[in-house]
Amino acid sequence: MSKIWIKFIFCIFFVQFKIFAGQDSVCDPPSSDDLKIPSLPVNGKFRVLIEKNADGITEETTEIYDGLNNVGIITYYLASIKTKMYAYYKINELITIAGDVCKVYPLNTSIGLTPFQIINVNGSQHIASPLTVLSLSQDLNFKFIGSDGFVRGIPVNEWQYCIEPIQGSAFLKITVSFSDEKKWTPALQIKSFPSIPVQVSIQYRSPNETAIKNEFYSITKFRELDFVQEEEYFTPKGIYCPGRKSVMKLPQIPNSFAFANQVVVPFPNSFDKVGTIETLFEEYNLENKVFHMAYSSANSISNEIHDFNTGLVYKTDRKTGNCLVSNITGSSVDSLKNGSFIYERNPSQIFDLEESSAQFVGLKRVNGINCYVWIGQRALNGINSSIEWYFLSDLWNLTDYGIMGQRYSVPIQVIMYLPVPTQQDINKNQILEVKNNIFAFSPIPFVDRDYDINSCYENSAKKYFIFELGADLSHIIKSNLYEFRRSLIKILHEEIKVTILRISQMEIVFDPNGVFVLFTLLDKPKSYGPVPYPKDDLPLEDAAKRLRESIEKDKIQIEFKSFEDNDEYIVPVFKDSLLEIGNYKEGFVEINNIKANRKYSGGAVAIVTIVAVVNGLIFGLFLTLLIKSKKINLSFL
């Protein structure tokens, strides 16, 4: 490995240990002016481009030095080979990357691999740039030799340090050129550095040799850094470094969440010029063991519902309404196989977060969003592949869904780096980047309307029910409708002993004098898929019987929390209010003799009209009570 500036380090060591001494006429005579060499502060931040010319070879180096954060970064090219070095003194880590091979070393015992030096500053150790060490070192005692010289046409002030050989020892002469701020203005003025480094030349002769060698380091584009893009401080994408320290754990994902996923897959051997883009909507609910996915397919939109309670997949074509029921397989994005059974992946498995090899990289941007980045490895077809996770950083907030200021782990992007054989040589691999761009991630709870499988059981047995809740808390229920629905479905699922998707097409109807709930109870499927047999899944008649008994015994008590006042409420179902009715999706429902604690006569009749709104996605419900009237048929409003 090439060691740029290594002669500087040797020089400092030699002087500290007093191996050499003395100067003679080989060195240029010092100027009578005692102008001191400019000082680059240890806590400074700058970037510099260095071109080294020696022994018929040119080596180009870019150095980023951040003394404030104790970080130094080197990128250099030698014979078309690119090497990067990352020196992180705070965690005592040195990372070198040559091509796609990354190695990790303890910095304090491997500083000699880098052009940097460790010095003492105010009693504590600090990483220092070679330029900083050179200008700060009092041991070298540079002498000003004049201001008449030019380097690349730039008027410069020059300082020199020279060691003459004694009894066959080595010879070393360093000449440092800084711009003359009185005669020259750089393209980008720097207030903190009115005089900037322009060139360092080194002449040296090894012991017992006669030839003097020359090295020239041209310093261009010296810039003070007020701000550095985070990406420059951290290793490039897709590079995994075995043995690297991970200073931050991978985030935790909630058990329920939904997001839009844009999957970008370039074709192999296409240089990312050709590929496919697929957009999916995915919703996971681990508590209820269900999964929902929507995607475009054959000029239509398909809905897939995976029920891990029964092991069945319900695939519906929105255009035709046709539904296909099949068994869950272990090859889908949400499932895994364990023995003869299929299980739903947990959140960590869905995002491959269970990899023990994951290591924190740092901060990078995705679509202008600052993200925390982790990288890990996993075996794919016997070949190690890399995976990167990008999560929203703490300095960013989500404003969707009214959750401004709330903190939870939000994935922004997941990238898979997959080795695939090249067309030219199947024994060689190229890296294929598969990106999952994640939008609108939300930890939403179970929303039953997303899991409506009623159309898949058009010819199966089912029952339609209505019962009454009363009007005392109707305003609280209205303002917390989704939370109330979730609690209601949960207690019905528990009490009547059916899988949760069998409770379908729930509607809540509000009237000034009462609140009504309508829902469809589906029969159990004729067969189950490859999952453990569900603990509770009664046949239709038995489930209906339990429903009646539960309501008669006051077991259906809906507990829910109001987000407005943060209080908890309990809404009971009125005894004897349960009625089995006809299909209420036809536009209206006639209900006879609802008495449950209502202040109406025994002949009261209520007609409930249900109106579909918002493009068929959200149903508004309107309840009209006709007291002491005959049956009246009402069409859609």
MILUMBA-313805 format. One record per residue (C-alpha): residue in one letter; x, y, z. Coordinates in steps of 0.001 Angstrom, whole numbers, padded with zeros to 6 digits, always signed. Example, Ala and Ser with C-alpha at 12.3 -4.5 7.8 and 13.67 -1.06 7.14 Angstrom:
<recs>
a+012300-004500+007800;s+013670-001060+007140;
</recs>
This chain:
<recs>
m+000000+000000+000000;s+001336+003419-000946;k+001984+005702+002038;i+001624+009294+000911;w+003385+011785+003160;i+005246+008926+004803;k+008495+010860+004646;f+006890+013523+006839;i+006183+010946+009485;f+009710+009573+009280;c+011047+013080+009601;i+009070+013750+012752;f+010087+010466+014332;f+013741+010989+013453;v+013820+014426+014995;q+011997+013316+018151;f+014510+010567+018758;k+017481+012826+017805;i+018944+010399+015306;f+020190+013254+013148;a+021722+016591+013929;g+023335+019510+012206;q+023006+021451+008936;d+025588+022564+006365;s+025924+024184+002962;v+023849+021593+001136;c+020810+023301+002582;d+019695+026720+001364;p+020833+029548+003665;p+018050+030830+005908;s+016539+034255+005256;s+017271+037077+007615;d+013517+037523+008018;d+012101+035380+010812;l+008670+034853+009231;k+006954+031904+010928;i+005389+029067+008955;p+001554+029294+008836;s-000250+027118+011339;l-003115+024786+010474;p-005169+024205+013665;v-005604+020678+014961;n-009350+021306+015298;g-009660+022659+011775;k-011719+021131+008973;f-010452+021145+005404;r-010293+019237+002140;v-007265+019164-000118;l-006298+017531-003418;i-002688+016321-003543;e-000721+015140-006570;k+002445+013252-005752;n+005132+012881-008438;a+008107+010649-007730;d+010085+007876-009487;g+008129+008298-012730;i+004775+007693-011024;t+001856+010025-010287;e-000390+009371-007345;e-003578+011426-006789;t-004965+011833-003308;t-007969+013605-001809;e-007761+014230+001907;i-010647+015226+004149;y-009517+016225+007609;d-012025+016958+010370;g-010081+017748+013502;l-013225+018758+015353;n-014699+015241+015084;n-011358+013417+015067;v-011914+011947+011596;g-009602+011677+008625;i-010501+010316+005179;i-008105+009578+002327;t-008931+008582-001243;y-006030+007913-003582;y-005418+006479-007028;l-002244+004669-007997;a-001964+002845-011333;s-005765+003067-011747;i-006333+001306-008394;k-008580+003208-006011;t-008026+002931-002268;k-009983+004624+000509;m-009056+005002+004164;y-011353+006023+007014;a-009664+006897+010289;y-012165+007219+013170;y-010170+008082+016263;k-013143+008284+018643;i-013863+004581+018166;n-010210+003671+017433;e-011023+002197+014023;l-009208+002277+010688;i-011045+001040+007596;t-009317+000491+004254;i-011167-000313+001040;a-009349-001426-002117;g-011813-002261-004870;d-014615-004039-003022;v-012347-005581-000364;c-012694-003961+003047;k-010368-004477+006012;v-010675-003180+009558;y-007784-002388+011943;p-007365-000821+015401;l-006310+002717+014593;n-003897+003195+017478;t-001776+000197+016431;s-002157+000730+012667;i-001654+004463+012245;g+001469+003704+010204;l-000786+002451+007391;t-002144+005959+006996;p-000639+009373+006271;f-002115+010618+009555;q-000408+010993+012907;i-001601+010885+016498;i-000459+013828+018618;n-001126+015119+022123;v-003317+018196+022341;n-004011+019681+025778;g-003275+016378+027445;s-005427+014201+025159;q-004625+012302+021995;h-005866+013573+018671;i-005587+012543+015051;a-003742+015070+012905;s-003326+015677+009203;p+000256+015561+007807;l-000082+019214+006885;t-001204+020011+010406;v+001649+018050+011955;l+004104+019713+009621;s+003032+023259+010419;l+002585+022699+014169;s+005778+020805+014863;q+008182+022942+016877;d+010818+020209+016823;l+011399+020638+013098;n+012132+024340+013484;f+011442+025365+009885;k+013458+028323+008643;f+012051+030953+006357;i+014125+031026+003135;g+012421+033744+001099;s+009406+035048-000793;d+010775+035319-004333;g+009769+031876-005559;f+006832+030755-007695;v+005019+027396-007731;r+002642+026781-010659;g+002735+030549-011214;i+001677+031291-007647;p+003954+033604-005613;v+004911+031751-002460;n+006686+032081+000857;e+008963+029135+001535;w+010263+027406+004653;q+012823+024696+004848;y+014089+022063+007205;c+017288+020184+006398;i+019271+017346+008006;e+022792+016695+006774;p+024317+013231+007034;i+026838+012481+009741;q+029113+009460+009230;g+027061+007962+006406;s+023600+008547+007879;a+020570+009585+005800;f+020006+012995+004254;l+016612+014752+004281;k+015461+018194+003165;i+011844+019392+003245;t+010735+022589+001513;v+007221+023852+002217;s+005599+026524+000022;f+002633+028572+001209;s+000908+031188-000946;d+001941+034796-000370;e-001350+036403+000646;k+000073+039866-000147;k+000649+038990-003802;w-001970+036339-004633;t-005689+035683-004124;p-007073+032126-004432;a-010167+031308-006469;l-012053+030748-003230;q-010953+033016-000425;i-010674+031495+003049;k-010685+033889+005961;s-009232+031338+008359;f-006402+030492+005937;p-005196+033650+004129;s-002013+031773+003226;i-002666+028234+002005;p-000276+025327+001313;v+000762+025048-002338;q+003567+022498-002480;v+005825+020282-000392;s+009043+018933-001891;i+011202+016290-000246;q+014777+015430-001081;y+016276+012448+000680;r+019066+009916+000484;s+019016+006624+002351;p+022066+005653+004465;n+025074+004408+002461;e+023564+005596-000831;t+024823+008395-003059;a+021754+009202-005173;i+019363+011820-003865;k+015678+011143-004576;n+013013+013792-005092;e+009325+013768-004285;f+006925+016609-005104;y+003511+017020-003534;s+001385+019582-005387;i-001473+020800-003175;t-004523+022089-005037;k-008094+022962-004169;f-007371+023549-000507;r-010781+024269+001035;e-011991+025021+004523;l-015027+022917+005351;d-017910+024567+007143;f-020159+021698+006151;v-019448+018229+004804;q-022067+015953+003285;e-022591+013013+005623;e-022039+010536+002779;e-018374+011507+002594;y-017719+010457+006190;f-018914+006895+005728;t-018057+003877+003637;p-019591+003612+000132;k-022852+001801-000460;g-022785-001957-000715;i-019405-002347+001032;y-019471-004707+003999;c-016469-004645+006350;p-016032-007813+008448;g-015093-007030+012049;r-016361-003465+011943;k-017737-001962+015145;s-021475-001251+015169;v-022190+001753+017371;m-025981+001639+016953;k-028443-001266+017013;l-030922-001937+014235;p-034354-000400+014892;q-037420-002274+016064;i-040406-002491+013703;p-043983-002372+015113;n-046172-005485+014849;s-048691-003727+012605;f-047699-001493+009722;a-048494-000566+006143;f-046509+001031+003339;a-046229+001466-000411;n-043251-000422-001820;q-041624+000516-005128;v-039464-002437-006179;v-036744-001488-008686;v-034935-004403-010360;p-032376-003694-013121;f-031748-006434-015670;p-028386-008208-015333;n-025631-007005-017674;s-027636-003867-018549;f-025550-001272-016619;d-028832-000266-014891;k-030205+001062-018193;v-033005-001522-018423;g-035125-003021-015687;t-038552-003277-014089;i-040483-001204-011569;e-043335-002665-009570;t-045390-000804-006984;l-047084-002716-004185;f-049218-001731-001236;e-048425-003986+001705;e-050139-004176+005072;y-048982-006498+007850;n-050882-007323+011016;l-048996-009773+013203;e-051470-009633+016101;n-054331-010922+013956;k-052059-013025+011692;v-053228-011475+008420;f-051538-009781+005459;h-052953-007607+002668;m-051305-006674-000612;a-052591-004674-003606;y-050800-004469-006951;s-051396-003894-010663;s-051699-006992-012796;a-052793-007464-016438;n-054482-004086-016815;s-056275-004479-013513;i-055661-004168-009798;s-055428-007294-007696;n-056024-007637-003965;e-054404-010449-002037;i-055343-011321+001519;h-053284-013937+003335;d-055006-015430+006384;f-052437-017286+008488;n-055220-018396+010843;t-056650-020665+008138;g-053664-020922+005773;l-055689-019506+002848;v-054990-016835+000220;y-057860-014763-001204;k-056971-013109-004516;t-059577-010714-005898;d-059606-008910-009243;r-061056-005455-008616;k-062110-005103-012230;t-064163-008294-012491;g-064789-009022-008821;n-063647-012603-009315;c-061994-014237-006318;l-059600-017157-006283;v-058979-019044-003020;s-055781-021069-002638;n-053363-022301+000013;i-050573-020119+001389;t-047088-021071+000185;g-043752-020495+001860;s-042413-018479-001072;s-044356-015234-000613;v-042884-012065+000895;d-044799-012504+004148;s-044400-016237+004809;l-041829-018798+005796;k-041887-022569+006094;n-041074-024431+009274;g-041464-028168+008900;s-044808-028926+007303;f-046404-025624+008386;i-046339-022090+006959;y-046029-019124+009352;e-046261-015371+008963;r-042916-013616+009136;n-042378-011305+012074;p-041354-007676+011335;s-037649-008399+011717;q-037894-011288+009274;i-039885-009243+006778;f-037112-006648+006598;d-034284-009194+007140;l-033378-007367+010347;e-032465-010543+012198;e-029046-010688+010580;s-026478-010796+013389;s-023859-009424+010992;a-025588-006037+010701;q-023350-003042+011406;f-024098+000669+011592;v-022609+002665+008705;g-023639+006255+009426;l-025827+008960+007896;k-026718+009139+004217;r-029431+010742+002115;v-032212+009079+000158;n-034292+011426-002019;g-033048+014325+000101;i-033998+012602+003382;n-031321+012065+006006;c-031256+008411+007036;y-029417+006140+009427;v-027820+003314+007469;w-026944-000260+008443;i-025393-002991+006303;g-025321-006744+006776;q-024665-009966+004932;r-026778-013012+004256;a-026297-016179+002233;l-028263-016397-001012;n-027903-019634-002967;g-024686-020284-001098;i-023190-016886-002022;n-022820-014001+000421;s-024917-010999-000552;s-025158-007637+001173;i-028248-005802+002332;e-028575-002159+003404;w-031308-000639+005547;y-032100+003089+005482;f-034205+004441+008368;l-035433+007976+008941;s-033005+009884+011168;d-034065+011484+014456;l-033873+014963+012942;w-036757+014277+010567;n-040471+014020+011395;l-043356+012407+009589;t-046381+014666+009118;d-048729+012068+007562;y-051557+010618+009617;g-051302+013411+012195;i-048243+011956+013909;m-045971+014978+013756;g-043381+014737+016495;q-043998+011067+017323;r-040979+008794+017144;y-040880+005302+015752;s-038666+003419+013331;v-039499+004400+009757;p-037798+002466+006939;i-037130+004577+003846;q-035235+002168+001604;v-033880-001392+001590;i-031232-002367-000994;m-030164-005910-001808;y-026767-006410-003473;l-027109-009755-005223;p-024167-011487-006952;v-025291-012863-010349;p-023148-014563-013047;t-022058-012403-015961;q-022947-013288-019550;q-019294-013405-020522;d-018167-015726-017736;i-020569-017671-015546;n-017782-018159-013010;k-017641-014404-012428;n-020316-012401-010684;q-021660-008904-011094;i-023570-007132-008319;l-027242-006556-009005;e-028864-003819-006898;v-032518-004497-006057;k-034059-001457-004382;n-037195-001332-002274;n-038235+002324-002011;i-040676+002592+000883;f-043302+005328+000989;a-046008+006320+003487;f-044887+003870+006168;s-047409+003905+009007;p-047820+001758+012147;i-051564+001479+011610;p-053567-001119+013539;f-055930-003621+011934;v-058433-002016+009537;d-061131-004573+008799;r-062287-003070+005498;d-058909-003929+003978;y-059594-007598+004713;d-063090-008092+003284;i-063311-011640+001869;n-067123-011682+001501;s-066952-011776-002316;c-064945-015012-002079;y-067890-016702-000341;e-070810-015617-002532;n-072245-019126-002653;s-071398-020087+000919;a-073625-019924+003966;k-073598-016675+005938;k-075761-014784+008386;y-076530-011057+008690;f-077000-009503+012127;i-077872-006186+013716;f-077770-005112+017354;e-078084-001883+019284;l-075592+000028+021443;g-077529+003059+022640;a-076832+006732+022009;d-075177+007966+025225;l-071620+007747+023840;s-072406+008172+020141;h-070322+011368+019885;i-067302+009586+021441;i-067737+006622+019112;k-067964+008905+016062;s-064733+010717+016863;n-062898+007429+017581;l-064632+005286+015000;y-061680+003166+013828;e-060522+002432+017355;f-064074+001499+018325;r-064446-000808+015289;r-061191-002581+016114;s-062262-003169+019704;l-065695-004380+018631;i-064309-006846+016085;k-061776-008108+018597;i-064366-008927+021275;l-066743-010508+018731;h-063852-012639+017467;e-063036-013760+021006;e-066605-014364+022181;i-068108-016220+019229;k-064954-018296+018573;v-064357-017640+014874;t-061315-016569+012886;i-061247-012803+012565;l-061893-012529+008804;r-065237-014278+009183;i-066587-011082+010778;s-067220-009125+007590;q-068881-005990+006161;m-069353-004249+009477;e-071359-001029+009400;i-072059+001327+012330;v-075232+003383+011958;f-075854+006519+014044;d-079272+007860+015019;p-080102+010605+017539;n-081653+007955+019788;g-079332+005010+019239;v-076394+003366+017547;f-076778+000198+015459;v-074143-002302+014358;l-074622-004470+011284;f-072231-007224+010255;t-071990-010408+008217;l-070883-013676+009796;l-069302-016030+007261;d-069240-019795+007560;k-065950-021552+008247;p-063935-022597+005178;k-064377-026127+003894;s-060642-026795+004301;y-057555-025164+005745;g-054113-024530+004307;p-050718-025633+005681;v-050999-023943+009105;p-051641-025305+012603;y-055337-026022+013025;p-057027-022877+014383;k-057808-023040+018084;d-061302-021568+017735;d-063279-021675+014492;l-066832-022824+015092;p-069333-023693+012332;l-071787-020945+011392;e-074765-022145+013445;d-072654-022715+016567;a-071016-019287+016235;a-074426-017617+015827;k-075652-019393+018965;r-072652-018127+020958;l-073309-014610+019678;r-076887-014670+020998;e-075804-016096+024347;s-072972-013581+024752;i-075274-010623+024140;e-077988-011996+026431;k-075421-012459+029227;d-073879-008980+028743;k-070531-010407+027683;i-070182-008041+024703;q-068708-004950+026362;i-066721-002805+023927;e-063765-001155+025649;f-061897+001512+023706;k-059714+004540+024303;s-060509+008033+023122;f-057592+009928+021631;e-059353+013238+022267;d-059390+013082+026060;n-057186+009998+026565;d-059962+008373+028616;e-061186+004804+028350;y-064848+004027+027665;i-067030+000921+027835;v-070059+000581+025545;p-072454-002322+026246;v-074682-004085+023728;f-078360-003949+024715;k-079843-007258+025738;d-082397-008783+023335;s-081359-006299+020622;l-079750-008904+018382;l-081703-009635+015215;e-080903-011784+012219;i-081774-009862+009069;g-081520-010050+005294;n-078656-008843+003129;y-078358-005173+004092;k-076105-004379+001113;e-079168-004179-001127;g-079832-000613-000008;f-082107-000769+003024;v-082927-003020+005978;e-086263-003351+007751;i-086029-004170+011456;n-089120-005082+013438;n-089723-004891+017157;i-086446-003440+018493;k-087239-002970+022168;a-083917-003130+023974;n-084381-000395+026561;r-085806+001951+023940;k-088683+004328+024830;y-090889+003156+022019;s-094057+001036+021908;g-093982-002656+021097;g-095029-002000+017497;a-092141+000260+016702;v-090430-000255+013353;a-087065+001184+012365;i-085824+001437+008805;v-082057+001811+008374;t-080804+003283+005134;i-077157+002744+004186;v-075610+005039+001608;a-072304+004322-000168;v-069978+007334-000444;v-066396+008292-001335;n-066007+006131-004433;g-067195+003032-002664;l-064267+003011-000205;i-065940+004641+002828;f-069597+004152+003646;g-071611+006907+005257;l-074568+005621+007208;f-077826+007447+007872;l-080506+006144+010266;t-084159+007231+009971;l-086635+006013+012534;l-090271+005737+011550;i-092417+005398+014666;k-095708+003527+014545;s-095690+003214+010739;k-096187+000451+008272;k-093450-001112+006146;i-092009+001396+003650;n-089508+000577+000890;l-086816+003259+000314;s-084456+003362-002664;f-080849+004655-002537;l-080596+008365-001785;
</recs>
